[in-house]
Amino acid sequence: DAGSGGQLKAVLHKNRAFAHFRLRRWQEAEDDCSASLRLQPGDVKALYRRSLARMELAKYAGALQDVEAAIREQPGNQELQALREKASAAAA
């Protein structure tokens, strides 16, 4: 699903994940972020949202992995840095 069709699907999954997150549907949010990342690997917003969902699901190692991947894409992002500290402490 490369190209604009795949990009649109990735955005739709990412947006639905945000809606799931707001409804506290953590597993559905994680699933939609994963679907988005299959279409657009390395998307910072999808990695961030999946990391947040994984924190809520107590999947701390996965959350840390996601936020570290996001930081590689945006090393100066303070919000990502804060989430990494939280995920790192939870995973320990």
Secondary structure as UniProt FT lines:
FT   HELIX           3..22
FT   TURN            23..24
FT   HELIX           26..39
FT   TURN            41..42
FT   HELIX           44..56
FT   TURN            57..58
FT   HELIX           60..73
FT   TURN            75..76
FT   HELIX           78..91
//
